Amino acid sequence: MSGNVRLLDETLAAARSEGRSALIAYLPAGFPTVDGGIEAIKAALEGGADVVEVGLPHSDPVLDGPVIQTADDIALRGGVKITDVMRTVREAHAATGKPILVMTYWNPIDRYGVERFTAELAEAGGAGCILPDLPVQESGLWREHAEKHGLATVFVVAPSSKDERLAEITAAGSGFVYAASLMGVTGTRESVGAQAEELVRRTRATTDLPVCVGLGVSNPAQAAEVARFADGVIVGSAFVKRMLDAPDDAAGVAAVRALAGELAEGVRGRA
């Protein structure tokens, strides 16, 4: 069974052909429950997201700020497992036909088994993985199995990355490059800043892969700002916060759908 890296490539290319950035939403699996998380992810895609990153909850999420940490904690206390993550990918993709990635730290994959994880993700219809803490020089085994199963390998670059390092990272990746807009953890920010635009410029000098910007985008105006210079706009904490602030699960799903629609207008320059 082959994964959906081609669908991811086609989706990002289609957005570019429309003269806009892609909207990429992040939501963790198992939050607020496995079923509730699936409904939220489907709502984000139905509301206007082009791609979803499904977070694999982790007990020590070093890149994630307090909002996503809270959601991860709820999911872990609810007993979420990797099998639930795969089910989330499968059902969200089957319901929408859109590309679904998993964002995860390396340790859970290493413990689960690289061959098993990649085979199951491909079978579920996944498009690939974002691996924020896997060093490129240690990624050979992962990339071998990901390529075999038709999965993208998305690496993260940061403003601190030197040009030589950017070239090394982008040469090893596929699908797109995740450009962290600033140094620090995930979370909403008042401004995404000029650092992100400069990082996109430097990254594009090393690769033909789309460059998508995350960390800090929370509203349509910021989405529109980033969409001016990036191939994709990644939003996570703002979606999670809408769910955390909702009085019940149904209201949370509705809030996610509404935010996706607002952000989709933003990436189209209509905010």
C-alpha positions in Angstrom: 0.0 0.0 0.0 1.5 3.3 -1.0 1.0 6.6 0.9 -0.2 9.9 -0.5 2.9 12.0 -1.0 1.7 12.6 -4.6 -1.6 13.9 -3.3 0.3 16.3 -1.0 2.4 17.5 -3.9 -0.6 18.0 -6.1 -2.5 19.9 -3.4 0.3 22.3 -2.8 0.8 22.7 -6.6 -2.9 23.4 -7.1 -2.9 26.1 -4.4 0.1 27.7 -6.2 -1.7 27.5 -9.5 -4.6 29.5 -7.9 -2.1 32.2 -6.9 -2.4 31.5 -3.2 -0.8 29.8 -0.3 -2.1 26.5 1.1 -3.8 26.4 4.5 -2.3 23.7 6.7 -4.1 23.0 10.0 -2.6 21.2 13.0 -4.7 19.3 15.6 -3.6 16.5 17.9 -5.1 13.1 17.8 -7.1 12.0 20.7 -8.2 15.5 21.7 -10.6 16.0 23.3 -11.3 12.3 22.6 -10.3 10.1 19.6 -13.7 10.4 18.1 -13.9 14.1 18.9 -10.4 14.7 17.4 -11.5 13.0 14.2 -14.5 15.2 13.9 -12.4 18.4 14.6 -9.9 17.4 11.9 -12.7 16.7 9.4 -14.2 20.1 10.3 -10.9 21.9 9.6 -10.7 20.3 6.2 -14.3 20.9 5.4 -14.0 24.5 6.6 -11.2 25.4 4.2 -7.9 23.7 5.2 -6.0 22.1 2.3 -3.9 19.8 4.5 -4.0 18.7 8.1 -1.1 17.7 10.4 -2.3 15.2 13.0 -0.2 15.6 16.1 1.0 12.4 17.9 0.7 13.4 21.5 3.9 13.3 23.5 4.7 13.6 27.2 7.6 15.9 26.5 6.7 18.1 23.5 9.8 20.4 23.4 8.6 22.4 20.4 5.1 22.9 21.6 3.8 25.8 23.7 1.3 25.6 26.6 -1.9 25.4 24.5 -0.8 22.3 22.6 0.8 20.8 25.7 -2.6 21.1 27.4 -4.3 19.3 24.5 -1.6 16.6 24.5 -2.0 16.0 28.2 -5.8 15.6 27.7 -5.2 13.1 24.9 -2.6 11.1 26.9 -4.7 11.0 30.0 -7.5 9.7 27.7 -5.2 6.8 26.7 -4.5 7.7 23.1 -2.2 5.3 21.3 -0.4 5.2 17.9 -3.2 2.9 16.6 -5.6 5.8 17.4 -3.4 8.2 15.5 -3.5 5.8 12.4 -7.3 5.6 12.8 -7.5 9.4 12.9 -5.5 9.7 9.7 -7.5 6.9 8.0 -11.0 8.4 8.8 -10.1 12.0 8.1 -8.6 11.1 4.7 -11.4 8.8 3.8 -14.0 11.4 4.6 -12.4 14.3 2.8 -9.9 13.0 0.3 -7.4 15.5 1.4 -3.7 14.9 2.4 -3.1 14.1 6.1 0.4 14.1 7.7 1.5 13.1 11.1 3.6 15.4 13.2 5.6 13.5 15.8 8.8 13.5 17.7 11.2 10.6 16.9 11.0 8.6 20.1 7.5 7.1 19.6 8.4 6.0 16.0 11.7 4.5 17.2 9.9 2.5 19.9 7.0 1.5 17.6 9.4 0.4 14.8 10.1 2.4 11.6 8.9 -0.2 9.1 5.7 -0.8 11.1 5.0 2.9 11.5 5.6 3.8 7.8 3.6 0.7 6.5 0.6 1.5 8.8 0.7 5.2 7.9 0.7 4.4 4.2 -2.1 1.9 4.6 -4.2 4.5 6.5 -3.8 6.9 3.5 -1.3 9.2 5.2 0.8 11.6 3.1 3.9 11.6 5.3 5.4 12.8 8.5 6.8 16.0 10.0 9.7 15.2 12.2 10.9 18.2 14.2 13.6 16.6 16.3 15.1 14.0 13.9 18.5 15.2 12.7 18.9 14.9 9.0 22.2 13.0 9.4 20.4 10.3 11.4 17.3 10.1 9.2 18.5 7.5 6.6 16.5 4.6 7.9 13.3 6.7 8.2 13.7 8.1 4.7 14.4 4.7 3.2 11.1 3.3 4.6 9.1 6.5 3.9 10.2 6.5 0.3 9.4 2.8 -0.1 5.8 3.5 1.2 5.2 6.7 -0.7 5.4 9.1 2.3 6.8 12.6 2.5 9.5 13.4 5.0 9.1 17.0 6.1 12.0 18.6 8.1 11.9 21.8 10.1 14.2 24.8 9.5 14.6 27.7 11.8 15.9 31.3 11.5 19.1 30.1 13.2 19.8 27.6 10.4 22.9 28.5 8.4 22.7 28.5 4.7 24.8 25.3 4.4 22.6 23.6 6.9 19.5 24.7 5.1 20.8 23.1 1.9 21.5 19.8 3.8 18.1 19.7 5.3 16.1 20.6 2.1 18.1 18.1 0.0 16.9 15.3 2.4 13.3 16.3 2.6 10.2 15.9 0.5 6.7 17.2 0.4 7.5 20.6 1.7 9.9 22.4 4.1 8.4 23.5 7.5 9.9 27.0 8.2 9.6 27.9 11.9 8.9 31.6 11.8 10.8 32.4 15.0 12.9 30.8 17.6 10.9 29.3 20.4 7.8 27.1 20.9 4.4 27.0 19.2 1.8 29.5 20.2 -0.1 32.5 18.9 1.9 35.7 18.5 1.0 39.3 18.0 3.2 39.4 14.9 4.8 36.7 12.8 7.6 39.0 12.0 10.1 39.7 9.2 12.3 36.7 10.3 9.9 34.4 8.6 10.1 36.1 5.2 13.9 36.1 5.3 13.9 32.4 6.2 11.6 31.6 3.4 13.9 33.5 1.0 17.0 31.7 2.2 15.3 28.3 2.1 14.0 28.8 -1.4 17.5 29.5 -2.6 18.3 25.9 -1.7 15.3 23.9 -3.0 12.3 23.7 -5.3 10.2 22.2 -2.5 7.3 24.4 -1.3 8.2 26.3 1.9 5.4 26.5 4.5 5.5 28.8 7.6 4.3 27.8 11.0 4.6 29.0 14.6 2.6 32.1 15.6 -0.1 32.5 12.9 -3.5 32.7 14.6 -5.8 35.0 12.7 -6.8 35.8 9.1 -4.7 39.0 8.9 -1.6 37.1 9.9 -2.4 34.3 7.5 -2.7 36.9 4.7 0.6 38.4 5.8 2.4 35.1 5.6 0.6 34.0 2.4 2.3 36.9 0.6 5.7 35.1 0.8 5.1 31.5 1.8 3.7 28.5 -0.1 1.7 27.4 2.9 0.5 28.8 6.1 0.5 26.4 9.1 -1.9 27.1 12.0 -2.0 24.9 15.2 -2.4 26.6 18.5 -5.3 28.8 17.4 -7.3 25.8 16.4 -6.5 24.0 19.7 -7.4 27.1 21.7 -10.8 27.4 20.0 -11.5 23.8 21.2 -10.1 24.4 24.7 -12.3 27.5 25.1 -15.5 25.9 23.7 -18.2 24.9 26.2 -18.6 21.4 24.7 -17.2 19.2 22.0 -19.8 20.1 19.4 -19.1 23.8 19.9 -15.4 23.1 19.6 -15.8 21.4 16.3 -18.0 24.3 15.0 -15.4 26.8 16.2 -12.6 24.9 14.3 -14.7 24.8 11.1 -15.4 28.6 11.4 -11.7 29.4 12.0 -10.7 27.3 9.0 -13.0 29.3 6.9 -11.7 32.6 8.2 -8.1 31.6 7.7 -8.9 30.2 4.2 -10.1 33.7 3.3 -6.9 35.1 4.7 -4.6 32.9 2.6 -6.6 34.0 -0.4 -6.0 37.7 0.5 -9.6 38.3 1.4 -9.2 38.8 5.1 
